[in-house]
Amino acid sequence: MNRTSTRAPRAATAAAIGVAALLMGLPTSHDALGTMRSTRSAATAVPAATRPLTSVLGVLRRPQSANDISPALHKELVHQSHSTLYTGWFGTAVTSLVRLAATTPWGQRVYLIPHLKPTRHQVAKLPANRRVTVLTASSIDLYPMSGGPMIAAQVTAGRAWAASANRFVFVFPDGVAKVALWPSESISDHPHKGHVAKPVVVAVSSNVVAFQTSRTFTPGRELWYGPTGKIIKRIANASSCGPPLGACA
């Protein structure tokens, strides 16, 4: 039998199964030919590695609906699954946990995309000069306004956010009903500390807030309010990169 005549259909079939697995939230792996194989037994299971995220983000615990993955997001997820750089940096998207979290004041839909940490195989495929700090835990990303992979510790410390020009989206853990956010100049030891404008005060819905501002905004002080209106957390410096996540009071 001519091997060439059977290899293309076989690869096409495997690729089609791989795409279907991706869109259904099934784990996939690549063989030597670059095709993908699905593991159907885990179709509805939530990977244990994502529990740090699902335990603090209630939006991920609700049932997934048809609105949670748009056609454009479908296409993006398939593209990302074939990107060596993306999977090496972000890991594998857990599509069964993707959720539409909010519609911003400017009319953009915001999706949360959980990821399993990159495997050693995925990291090994990165070019040597692109191997940045590797994630050691599951993470979440925003779409279409990406803030990079954000682990649960960043969410609970007020450091999970993304920006595009003067538009901002933040992710907060369960129990936060409203937040007051000051720019970085509000930090006590900021080198350009001076007059600090009033904070942005916004309600949290489905673990997300979105707002626009006319000024440059990098997070500084934060106050979190619970459902009763009481302050439940004070963050002194939401832009700190100190270990493990900076000074939170």
VOPAGU-2260 file (C-alpha; in pm, 1 decimal, decimal comma):
REM VOPAGU-2260
SITE   aa  ch    i         X         Y         Z
SITE  MET   A    0       0,0       0,0       0,0
SITE  ASN   A    1     123,8     347,8     -82,6
SITE  ARG   A    2     198,1     518,1     253,6
SITE  THR   A    3     159,5     863,3     106,5
SITE  SER   A    4    -201,4     794,2       9,3
SITE  THR   A    5    -308,1     711,1     366,5
SITE  ARG   A    6    -100,3     948,2     576,7
SITE  ALA   A    7    -277,8    1270,5     481,0
SITE  PRO   A    8    -633,5    1149,1     560,4
SITE  ARG   A    9    -510,5     994,2     885,9
SITE  ALA   A   10    -342,7    1320,1     989,1
SITE  ALA   A   11    -647,2    1522,1     886,7
SITE  THR   A   12    -874,3    1298,7    1094,2
SITE  ALA   A   13    -645,7    1323,5    1397,6
SITE  ALA   A   14    -623,6    1701,8    1360,6
SITE  ALA   A   15   -1002,4    1728,3    1341,3
SITE  ILE   A   16   -1035,9    1518,8    1658,1
SITE  GLY   A   17    -777,5    1742,3    1827,3
SITE  VAL   A   18    -966,7    2061,7    1740,8
SITE  ALA   A   19   -1290,3    1908,1    1867,2
SITE  ALA   A   20   -1114,4    1805,3    2188,1
SITE  LEU   A   21    -983,5    2156,8    2239,0
SITE  LEU   A   22   -1325,5    2314,6    2198,0
SITE  MET   A   23   -1484,0    2060,1    2434,5
SITE  GLY   A   24   -1224,6    2116,3    2702,9
SITE  LEU   A   25   -1055,2    1778,0    2661,8
SITE  PRO   A   26    -681,8    1741,2    2728,6
SITE  THR   A   27    -474,4    1698,5    2413,9
SITE  SER   A   28    -121,8    1586,9    2330,4
SITE  HIS   A   29      94,9    1608,9    2020,2
SITE  ASP   A   30     257,1    1306,1    1861,0
SITE  ALA   A   31     565,1    1304,2    1637,1
SITE  LEU   A   32     360,6    1405,0    1331,6
SITE  GLY   A   33     211,1    1705,3    1510,7
SITE  THR   A   34    -142,3    1564,9    1524,0
SITE  MET   A   35    -354,5    1577,9    1836,7
SITE  ARG   A   36    -527,3    1300,7    2029,2
SITE  SER   A   37    -806,0    1348,7    2281,0
SITE  THR   A   38    -881,4    1174,0    2608,1
SITE  ARG   A   39   -1259,4    1151,2    2625,4
SITE  SER   A   40   -1272,7    1012,0    2979,2
SITE  ALA   A   41   -1195,4    1359,4    3118,9
SITE  ALA   A   42   -1463,5    1540,7    2917,8
SITE  THR   A   43   -1639,5    1706,4    3208,4
SITE  ALA   A   44   -1376,1    1673,5    3480,6
SITE  VAL   A   45   -1220,4    1988,2    3624,0
SITE  PRO   A   46    -843,2    1941,0    3655,0
SITE  ALA   A   47    -733,5    1937,7    4019,0
SITE  ALA   A   48    -455,1    2181,8    3931,2
SITE  THR   A   49    -712,9    2455,3    3864,7
SITE  ARG   A   50    -866,0    2437,5    4214,1
SITE  PRO   A   51    -667,5    2736,2    4343,5
SITE  LEU   A   52    -850,1    2939,7    4077,2
SITE  THR   A   53   -1195,4    2783,7    4102,7
SITE  SER   A   54   -1187,6    2813,6    4481,9
SITE  VAL   A   55   -1159,1    3193,5    4469,0
SITE  LEU   A   56   -1345,8    3275,0    4145,9
SITE  GLY   A   57   -1713,8    3189,2    4164,9
SITE  VAL   A   58   -1766,3    3274,6    3799,4
SITE  LEU   A   59   -1564,2    2962,4    3712,7
SITE  ARG   A   60   -1787,4    2740,9    3925,3
SITE  ARG   A   61   -2111,7    2815,9    3745,8
SITE  PRO   A   62   -2214,6    2588,2    3455,5
SITE  GLN   A   63   -2069,2    2677,3    3119,3
SITE  SER   A   64   -2317,9    2807,2    2862,0
SITE  ALA   A   65   -2309,6    2857,3    2486,1
SITE  ASN   A   66   -2232,8    3226,2    2541,5
SITE  ASP   A   67   -1910,4    3153,9    2727,0
SITE  ILE   A   68   -1704,3    3086,6    2412,6
SITE  SER   A   69   -1765,0    3311,9    2114,6
SITE  PRO   A   70   -1669,8    3208,1    1757,2
SITE  ALA   A   71   -1378,4    3453,6    1768,8
SITE  LEU   A   72   -1257,3    3304,2    2095,6
SITE  HIS   A   73   -1293,4    2951,2    1951,8
SITE  LYS   A   74   -1062,5    3051,0    1669,6
SITE  GLU   A   75    -815,3    3212,3    1908,3
SITE  LEU   A   76    -801,7    2907,2    2135,1
SITE  VAL   A   77    -727,1    2679,2    1840,0
SITE  HIS   A   78    -454,5    2917,4    1722,3
SITE  GLN   A   79    -299,6    2933,6    2070,4
SITE  SER   A   80    -297,0    2554,9    2104,7
SITE  HIS   A   81     -67,9    2536,9    1800,8
SITE  SER   A   82     162,5    2818,1    1915,6
SITE  THR   A   83     490,0    2699,5    2069,7
SITE  LEU   A   84     547,1    3037,5    2232,9
SITE  TYR   A   85     197,7    3060,9    2377,0
SITE  THR   A   86     184,8    2711,8    2525,6
SITE  GLY   A   87     540,4    2748,7    2655,2
SITE  TRP   A   88     450,2    3068,1    2840,8
SITE  PHE   A   89      86,5    3014,9    2934,4
SITE  GLY   A   90      41,7    2638,2    2930,1
SITE  THR   A   91    -273,4    2460,7    2810,2
SITE  ALA   A   92    -610,8    2637,5    2815,8
SITE  VAL   A   93    -881,1    2454,8    3011,9
SITE  THR   A   94   -1164,0    2536,1    2773,0
SITE  SER   A   95   -1430,1    2367,9    2987,4
SITE  LEU   A   96   -1367,6    2645,5    3242,8
SITE  VAL   A   97   -1370,9    2942,6    3003,4
SITE  ARG   A   98   -1635,1    3194,3    3110,4
SITE  LEU   A   99   -1784,0    3517,2    2982,2
SITE  ALA   A  100   -1741,1    3733,8    3291,7
SITE  ALA   A  101   -1854,5    4082,1    3193,3
SITE  THR   A  102   -1942,5    4333,7    2927,1
SITE  THR   A  103   -1740,0    4650,5    2976,0
SITE  PRO   A  104   -1882,2    5006,4    2973,4
SITE  TRP   A  105   -1735,4    5042,8    2624,7
SITE  GLY   A  106   -1924,7    4735,6    2501,5
SITE  GLN   A  107   -1645,0    4476,3    2495,2
SITE  ARG   A  108   -1707,2    4125,9    2626,4
SITE  VAL   A  109   -1447,2    4000,5    2874,1
SITE  TYR   A  110   -1368,7    3628,6    2897,8
SITE  LEU   A  111   -1167,5    3448,7    3165,3
SITE  ILE   A  112    -945,3    3166,9    3036,2
SITE  PRO   A  113    -787,6    2931,4    3293,3
SITE  HIS   A  114    -467,2    2750,8    3198,1
SITE  LEU   A  115    -274,8    2455,0    3333,5
SITE  LYS   A  116      88,4    2542,2    3398,4
SITE  PRO   A  117     327,8    2472,7    3108,7
SITE  THR   A  118     463,2    2118,9    3098,1
SITE  ARG   A  119     835,1    2050,2    3075,6
SITE  HIS   A  120     776,0    1940,9    2717,2
SITE  GLN   A  121     608,6    2273,5    2631,6
SITE  VAL   A  122     882,9    2474,3    2801,0
SITE  ALA   A  123    1153,0    2273,1    2623,8
SITE  LYS   A  124    1008,0    2378,9    2289,2
SITE  LEU   A  125    1063,7    2747,6    2366,1
SITE  PRO   A  126    1363,3    2909,0    2196,0
SITE  ALA   A  127    1648,4    2940,6    2444,3
SITE  ASN   A  128    1631,1    3321,5    2435,1
SITE  ARG   A  129    1255,4    3323,4    2508,3
SITE  ARG   A  130    1253,0    3108,7    2822,8
SITE  VAL   A  131    1134,2    3358,9    3078,6
SITE  THR   A  132    1023,0    3274,5    3433,3
SITE  VAL   A  133     810,6    2961,4    3405,0
SITE  LEU   A  134     472,9    2939,7    3579,1
SITE  THR   A  135     458,0    2684,8    3858,2
SITE  ALA   A  136      80,4    2695,4    3908,6
SITE  SER   A  137    -239,3    2717,6    3707,2
SITE  SER   A  138    -320,1    3068,1    3586,9
SITE  ILE   A  139    -592,2    3275,7    3430,1
SITE  ASP   A  140    -582,5    3516,9    3138,2
SITE  LEU   A  141    -826,9    3773,5    3004,5
SITE  TYR   A  142    -956,7    3786,5    2647,1
SITE  PRO   A  143    -939,4    3992,7    2434,6
SITE  MET   A  144    -753,1    4232,2    2668,3
SITE  SER   A  145    -469,7    4008,2    2786,9
SITE  GLY   A  146    -280,1    4085,0    3105,2
SITE  GLY   A  147     -57,2    3779,7    3081,9
SITE  PRO   A  148     -95,1    3466,0    3294,2
SITE  MET   A  149    -215,0    3548,5    3646,6
SITE  ILE   A  150    -206,6    3293,8    3929,3
SITE  ALA   A  151    -457,0    3274,2    4216,0
SITE  ALA   A  152    -215,8    3453,2    4451,4
SITE  GLN   A  153    -221,3    3756,2    4221,4
SITE  VAL   A  154    -601,5    3758,2    4221,8
SITE  THR   A  155    -619,3    3751,8    4601,7
SITE  ALA   A  156    -352,2    4022,9    4626,9
SITE  GLY   A  157    -516,6    4274,9    4391,1
SITE  ARG   A  158    -263,0    4229,7    4113,8
SITE  ALA   A  159    -473,7    4058,6    3845,8
SITE  TRP   A  160    -546,3    4319,5    3581,6
SITE  ALA   A  161    -504,6    4414,6    3218,2
SITE  ALA   A  162    -503,2    4746,3    3037,2
SITE  SER   A  163    -540,0    4882,3    2687,1
SITE  ALA   A  164    -476,1    5255,1    2654,5
SITE  ASN   A  165    -701,2    5411,4    2921,7
SITE  ARG   A  166    -924,4    5106,1    2965,6
SITE  PHE   A  167    -876,3    4866,4    3256,1
SITE  VAL   A  168   -1012,2    4528,3    3365,0
SITE  PHE   A  169    -940,6    4383,1    3711,5
SITE  VAL   A  170   -1018,1    4038,3    3851,2
SITE  PHE   A  171   -1108,0    4004,7    4221,6
SITE  PRO   A  172   -1180,6    3700,5    4440,4
SITE  ASP   A  173   -1517,7    3597,3    4580,9
SITE  GLY   A  174   -1663,9    3814,4    4854,7
SITE  VAL   A  175   -1554,7    4148,2    4706,4
SITE  ALA   A  176   -1856,7    4361,3    4616,4
SITE  LYS   A  177   -1689,6    4696,7    4552,0
SITE  VAL   A  178   -1336,9    4834,9    4526,9
SITE  ALA   A  179   -1165,0    5172,1    4556,2
SITE  LEU   A  180    -849,8    5191,7    4345,3
SITE  TRP   A  181    -586,4    5465,3    4367,5
SITE  PRO   A  182    -302,4    5518,1    4115,4
SITE  SER   A  183      54,4    5423,8    4206,8
SITE  GLU   A  184     129,7    5778,6    4324,1
SITE  SER   A  185     -76,9    5693,4    4631,9
SITE  ILE   A  186     196,5    5458,7    4756,0
SITE  SER   A  187     365,4    5607,9    5061,7
SITE  ASP   A  188     720,6    5579,6    4925,3
SITE  HIS   A  189     644,4    5660,1    4560,2
SITE  PRO   A  190     930,7    5875,8    4416,0
SITE  HIS   A  191     680,5    6115,2    4255,7
SITE  LYS   A  192     434,3    6123,3    4541,5
SITE  GLY   A  193     230,9    6442,4    4542,4
SITE  HIS   A  194    -131,7    6532,0    4504,5
SITE  VAL   A  195    -326,2    6209,1    4459,4
SITE  ALA   A  196    -654,6    6220,0    4272,8
SITE  LYS   A  197    -968,9    6057,6    4407,9
SITE  PRO   A  198    -984,2    5678,8    4369,7
SITE  VAL   A  199   -1180,2    5492,7    4107,3
SITE  VAL   A  200   -1473,1    5336,0    4293,3
SITE  VAL   A  201   -1651,9    5058,8    4106,2
SITE  ALA   A  202   -1877,4    4761,5    4181,5
SITE  VAL   A  203   -1754,8    4405,5    4122,7
SITE  SER   A  204   -1968,5    4172,5    3911,0
SITE  SER   A  205   -1878,4    3808,0    3840,0
SITE  ASN   A  206   -1534,0    3870,9    3993,1
SITE  VAL   A  207   -1458,6    4147,4    3741,1
SITE  VAL   A  208   -1454,9    4527,1    3725,4
SITE  ALA   A  209   -1397,4    4738,0    3415,9
SITE  PHE   A  210   -1350,0    5112,7    3389,2
SITE  GLN   A  211   -1201,5    5391,3    3181,0
SITE  THR   A  212    -990,7    5677,1    3309,0
SITE  SER   A  213    -858,4    5993,3    3148,6
SITE  ARG   A  214    -524,3    5968,6    3330,7
SITE  THR   A  215    -235,1    5726,8    3334,4
SITE  PHE   A  216    -320,0    5457,1    3585,3
SITE  THR   A  217     -98,8    5198,3    3748,6
SITE  PRO   A  218    -254,2    5038,2    4059,8
SITE  GLY   A  219    -137,5    5166,9    4396,5
SITE  ARG   A  220    -351,3    5153,5    4710,1
SITE  GLU   A  221    -668,9    4943,3    4710,9
SITE  LEU   A  222    -965,1    4908,5    4944,0
SITE  TRP   A  223   -1197,6    4609,7    4909,3
SITE  TYR   A  224   -1554,0    4618,5    5039,1
SITE  GLY   A  225   -1772,6    4320,8    5120,3
SITE  PRO   A  226   -2145,8    4284,6    5047,4
SITE  THR   A  227   -2237,4    4474,1    5368,0
SITE  GLY   A  228   -2023,1    4773,6    5274,1
SITE  LYS   A  229   -1750,2    4704,3    5530,2
SITE  ILE   A  230   -1385,2    4715,8    5431,1
SITE  ILE   A  231   -1256,1    4358,4    5411,1
SITE  LYS   A  232    -904,8    4421,6    5278,1
SITE  ARG   A  233    -652,1    4704,1    5249,4
SITE  ILE   A  234    -366,5    4680,3    5002,0
SITE  ALA   A  235     -81,0    4924,9    5043,3
SITE  ASN   A  236      88,7    4869,8    4708,8
SITE  ALA   A  237     -79,3    4674,3    4430,0
SITE  SER   A  238     213,1    4736,3    4194,3
SITE  SER   A  239     480,3    4586,4    4415,7
SITE  CYS   A  240     681,8    4297,2    4277,4
SITE  GLY   A  241     846,7    4216,1    4607,9
SITE  PRO   A  242     840,0    3855,4    4729,5
SITE  PRO   A  243     605,1    3690,7    4734,1
SITE  LEU   A  244     365,3    3957,6    4607,5
SITE  GLY   A  245     460,4    4274,3    4788,4
SITE  ALA   A  246     336,2    4444,6    5102,5
SITE  CYS   A  247     -34,8    4392,5    5159,6
SITE  ALA   A  248    -180,8    4519,6    5486,6
